[in-house]
Amino acid sequence: MNTKGLILAGGAGTRLHPLTRVACKQLLPVYDKPMIYYPLATLMLGGVREVLIISTPKDLPSFRALFGDGSHLGMKIEYAEQAEPKGIAQAFLIGESFIGGQPSCLILGDNIFYGKLDFFREALALREGACVFGYEVRDPERYGVVEFAPDGRVLSIEEKPKQPKSRFAVPGLYVYDAKVVDICRNMKPSPRGELEITDVNLEYLRRGELRVKVLGRGMAWLDTGTQTSLLEAANYIAAIQNRQGLMIACIEEIAFHQRWIDQAQFERVIAALPKNEYREYLQRVAEGR
């Protein structure tokens, strides 16, 4: 069975106003690419070829213009509306027909991962239960927080606790088996009227089917929800790219290296791009330089 990928790129973007007055957050630049390139690249590097982008009715046309049906990447990209933000877990109800009773993974459209993605590929290989991740942060009260026992067992997950029981936040990347849709359908909204992803994880924990993989110090997770974190993410990407001469989240390059498109297709994709540094980089990749 193929794991289906969902990118939740909705929300009102109020924290980034006025940046988000015209364009939604996930279309803002993170250095040299739209923000949504980064979560899409994460799914691609995990081997996920079928993706559903969920966003507002206002913003979906922009995403369609950006990616089309994904065929130029050797992918299948579909789109669905989230008319109003009713929680992260709502994505699985919106995407029920797309998921089609198969395992699925969800990534938030403002989350950036950089480093070896073995942890993600290992999670995608699981056929039963759920897998989320733990990442040590300075300000865990901003996130869902996972508490571990001394032997590594997961004891609890709390959403934005005032007194966090650990410094391990749960990033916006979640892997579930086919039961997730039914779990979301039977959930009740939280006091703020949303279907909380933490409640989904707690249900898997209650069933003894939740795994949490801790991400090591060699992995970077960047959250771009504030002006400062957006700038920090752009500076981080710029520093690495300019040092190495290799692009991060270059989706055409990833599709080529994954062998989802061949040399001729890759060259056609490049030829359709305007003449700029991005095209020049892809041209070097095509020539093996």
C-alpha positions in Angstrom: 0.0 0.0 0.0 1.2 3.5 -0.8 1.2 6.1 2.0 -0.8 9.2 1.0 0.6 12.6 1.9 -1.4 15.6 3.1 -0.1 19.1 3.5 -2.3 21.4 5.6 -1.7 24.9 4.2 -4.7 26.7 5.6 -5.3 29.0 8.6 -5.8 32.7 8.8 -2.1 33.7 9.2 -3.0 36.3 11.8 0.3 36.2 13.6 2.2 37.2 10.4 -0.2 40.1 9.5 0.2 42.3 7.4 2.5 39.8 5.5 -0.4 37.5 5.1 -3.0 40.1 4.1 -2.7 39.2 0.4 -0.8 35.9 0.2 -1.2 33.1 2.7 1.7 32.2 5.0 2.6 29.0 3.0 3.2 31.1 -0.1 5.6 33.5 1.6 9.3 33.2 0.6 11.7 31.3 2.8 14.9 32.6 1.2 14.5 31.6 -2.4 11.4 29.4 -2.5 7.8 29.5 -1.4 7.4 28.1 2.1 5.3 25.2 0.9 8.2 23.8 -1.2 9.9 22.7 2.1 7.2 20.4 3.4 6.5 19.1 -0.1 10.2 18.3 -0.4 10.1 16.4 2.9 7.2 14.2 1.7 9.0 13.6 -1.7 12.3 12.6 0.1 10.2 10.1 2.1 9.0 8.6 -1.2 5.5 10.0 -1.0 4.2 10.6 -4.6 0.5 11.2 -4.0 -0.2 14.5 -2.2 -3.3 16.4 -1.2 -2.8 20.1 -0.5 -5.5 21.5 1.8 -6.0 25.2 2.0 -8.6 28.0 2.0 -10.9 28.6 -1.0 -9.2 31.9 -1.5 -5.7 30.4 -1.7 -6.2 27.1 -3.5 -6.0 28.7 -7.0 -2.5 29.9 -6.2 -1.3 26.5 -5.1 -2.9 25.0 -8.3 -1.0 27.6 -10.3 2.2 26.7 -8.5 2.1 22.9 -8.8 -0.6 21.9 -11.3 -1.4 18.2 -11.1 2.2 17.4 -10.2 2.8 15.4 -13.4 6.0 17.4 -14.2 7.4 16.0 -11.0 6.2 12.5 -11.6 3.7 13.0 -8.9 -0.1 13.2 -8.4 -1.1 16.4 -6.6 -4.7 17.1 -5.6 -6.4 19.9 -3.8 -9.2 20.3 -1.2 -10.8 23.2 0.6 -10.8 23.8 4.3 -13.5 26.5 4.4 -12.7 27.5 8.0 -9.9 26.3 10.3 -11.4 23.6 12.6 -8.2 22.0 13.7 -5.3 20.1 12.3 -7.1 16.7 12.6 -9.9 18.0 10.4 -7.5 17.4 7.5 -8.1 13.7 7.7 -11.9 14.2 7.3 -11.4 16.5 4.4 -9.0 14.1 2.8 -11.0 10.9 3.5 -11.7 10.0 -0.1 -8.1 10.9 -1.1 -6.7 8.7 1.6 -9.0 5.8 0.5 -8.4 3.6 3.5 -4.6 3.6 3.1 -1.9 4.8 5.6 -1.3 8.5 5.5 1.1 11.2 6.7 0.3 14.8 7.4 2.8 17.7 7.4 2.0 21.3 8.3 2.7 23.7 5.5 4.9 26.0 7.7 7.2 23.3 9.0 10.7 22.9 7.6 12.9 19.8 8.3 16.6 19.6 7.3 18.9 16.7 7.7 18.9 13.0 7.2 15.2 11.9 6.9 15.8 8.2 7.8 13.5 8.7 10.8 10.7 9.7 8.5 11.2 6.8 6.0 11.3 4.3 8.9 8.0 5.7 10.2 6.4 5.4 6.7 7.4 1.7 6.6 5.1 1.1 9.6 1.8 -0.5 8.7 0.0 -0.4 12.1 -0.4 2.4 14.6 0.9 5.9 14.6 4.3 7.6 14.7 5.1 11.1 15.7 8.4 12.8 16.6 10.0 14.5 19.5 12.3 17.5 19.1 14.0 19.3 22.0 13.2 23.0 22.1 13.8 25.9 24.4 10.1 27.0 24.5 8.0 23.8 24.7 4.9 25.6 26.0 4.3 26.8 22.4 3.7 23.2 21.2 2.4 19.8 21.9 4.7 18.3 24.5 5.6 14.6 24.9 6.5 13.2 28.3 8.8 10.1 28.5 9.3 7.6 31.3 12.9 6.8 32.2 12.8 3.7 30.0 11.7 5.7 27.0 8.0 4.9 27.1 5.6 7.7 26.2 3.6 8.7 29.3 1.6 11.7 28.0 1.2 14.3 25.3 -0.1 17.8 26.3 -1.1 20.6 24.0 0.6 23.9 24.8 0.9 23.2 28.6 1.6 26.1 30.9 4.0 23.8 32.9 5.6 21.4 30.3 6.7 18.0 31.6 9.6 17.9 29.2 11.3 20.0 26.5 10.3 17.7 23.7 7.9 19.3 21.3 5.9 17.3 18.7 6.7 18.8 15.3 4.1 19.1 12.6 4.8 15.8 10.9 2.6 12.8 11.7 2.3 9.3 10.3 -0.8 7.2 10.8 -2.3 3.9 9.7 -5.7 3.6 8.0 -7.6 3.9 11.3 -6.9 7.6 11.6 -10.0 8.7 9.7 -12.4 6.8 11.9 -10.6 8.1 15.0 -11.0 11.7 13.8 -14.7 11.1 12.9 -15.4 10.0 16.4 -13.6 12.8 18.1 -15.3 15.7 19.8 -14.0 19.3 19.2 -11.9 20.9 22.0 -13.1 23.8 24.0 -11.8 26.1 21.3 -14.0 24.3 18.7 -11.2 22.4 16.9 -10.3 18.8 16.2 -7.0 18.6 18.0 -4.2 16.5 16.6 -3.0 15.9 20.1 -6.3 14.1 20.8 -5.6 11.9 17.8 -2.2 11.0 19.2 -3.6 10.4 22.7 -6.1 8.0 21.3 -3.3 6.0 19.6 -1.4 6.2 22.9 -4.5 4.9 24.8 -4.6 1.9 22.4 -0.9 1.2 22.9 -0.2 2.0 19.2 1.8 5.3 19.4 5.5 5.4 18.7 7.5 8.6 19.3 10.9 8.9 17.6 13.2 11.5 19.1 15.1 13.5 16.6 18.8 14.0 17.3 21.0 17.0 17.3 21.9 16.5 13.6 18.3 17.2 12.6 16.9 20.8 12.2 13.3 21.5 12.6 12.2 25.1 11.9 8.8 26.5 12.7 8.0 29.6 10.6 4.9 30.9 12.5 6.3 34.3 13.6 8.2 37.1 11.8 11.3 36.3 13.7 11.2 32.5 13.1 10.5 33.2 9.4 13.6 35.4 9.1 15.7 32.8 11.1 14.6 30.1 8.7 15.5 32.1 5.6 18.9 32.9 7.1 19.5 29.2 7.9 18.6 28.1 4.4 20.7 30.8 2.8 23.7 30.0 5.0 23.7 26.3 4.1 23.0 26.8 0.4 25.6 29.4 -0.1 28.2 27.4 1.8 27.5 24.1 0.0 26.3 25.3 -3.4 23.4 22.8 -3.0 19.8 23.7 -2.9 17.5 22.7 -0.1 13.9 21.7 -1.1 14.5 22.0 -4.9 11.5 19.8 -5.8 12.5 19.3 -9.5 16.0 18.1 -8.4 14.4 15.7 -5.9 12.0 14.3 -8.5 14.9 13.7 -10.8 17.1 12.0 -8.2 14.1 9.9 -7.1 13.8 8.8 -10.7 10.2 9.9 -10.9 11.2 11.8 -14.1 13.9 10.8 -16.6 16.6 13.0 -18.1 14.4 14.1 -21.0 11.5 15.1 -18.7 13.9 16.9 -16.4 15.4 18.9 -19.3 11.9 19.9 -20.5 11.0 21.1 -17.0 14.2 23.2 -17.0 13.5 24.6 -20.4 10.1 25.9 -19.2 11.7 27.9 -16.4 12.7 31.6 -16.7 16.4 32.3 -17.0 17.6 32.9 -13.4 19.8 31.3 -10.7 17.3 28.6 -10.0 17.3 27.4 -13.6 21.1 27.6 -13.8 21.3 25.4 -10.7 19.0 22.8 -12.3 21.0 22.9 -15.5 24.1 22.0 -13.5 22.3 19.1 -11.9 21.1 17.9 -15.4 24.7 18.1 -16.7 26.1 16.3 -13.6 28.2 19.2 -12.5 
